[in-house]
Amino acid sequence: MTLPPKAVIFDCDGVVVDSEGPTLVMLRDDLARHGLDLTIAELEAGYVGGTVETCGIKARAAGATLPDGWAADFYSRMYAMLREHTPLIPGILTVLDALDAAGIPFAMGSNGTPEKMQITLGQHGLVDRFRGHLYSGQALGRPKPAPDLYLHAATQLGIAPADCVVIEDSAAGARAARAAGMRCMGYAPHGHADRLAAEGAIPFTRMDDLPRLLGL
């Protein structure tokens, strides 16, 4: 029997809100315009889980001729796109309801900016649902795969890292959870479970299954 965690820390993009797909399409098209042709699968393997700034560093190293100020411009266009509509991941409200019913606190640890979380979560009334526990790796200056973001979230929740479970969809995030000494559940609805498992995460494919997997 799985013992429920004492706290749960969620990644944001691709776990709570379905923002990664359109963002990756935008990134693919942007990089192609600047001389680097990558498939969505290649972007998922090498770029998901980082920041726009780290994506730019990797892209330049791979041959993209990105102009100065590219990251800030990309953020502006991405925010405009996300404001139009960012759907929730199917089943995530069921997970939050189950945690609330069990009295288990939860937080968000995202590599996205605070502004991005406000844009995507705010559309669905989830900013208040997280009760102020929205933490940005960029704002902390230590984005994933560094463990600092998840350790900070655990400290703010008042729960020991070993008693927390992280919900992630990227290898970088799973690596951060492992480095923080936290159990990690790896959401992999479209494959790539092997990359998450390689970082110590326990893969699952349906968000509706998560309450059971957490022992709720």
Salt bridges, closest charged atoms under 4 A:
ASP11 OD1 - LYS144 NZ 2.96
ASP13 OD2 - LYS116 NZ 3.14
ASP29 OD1 - ARG28 NE 3.02
ASP30 OD1 - ARG33 NH2 2.36
ASP30 OD2 - ARG77 NH2 2.99
GLU44 OE1 - HIS192 NE2 2.87
ASP73 OD2 - ARG77 NE 2.90
ASP97 OD1 - ARG129 NH2 2.59
ASP100 OD2 - ARG129 NH2 3.03
ASP100 OD1 - ARG131 NH2 3.12
GLU115 OE2 - ARG83 NH2 3.18
ASP148 OD1 - ARG142 NE 3.33
ASP163 OD2 - LYS6 NZ 3.75
GLU168 OE2 - LYS144 NZ 2.69
GLU199 OE2 - ARG175 NH2 3.09
GLU199 OE1 - ARG178 NH2 2.90
ASP208 OD2 - ARG206 NH2 3.47
ASP209 OD1 - ARG206 NH1 2.83
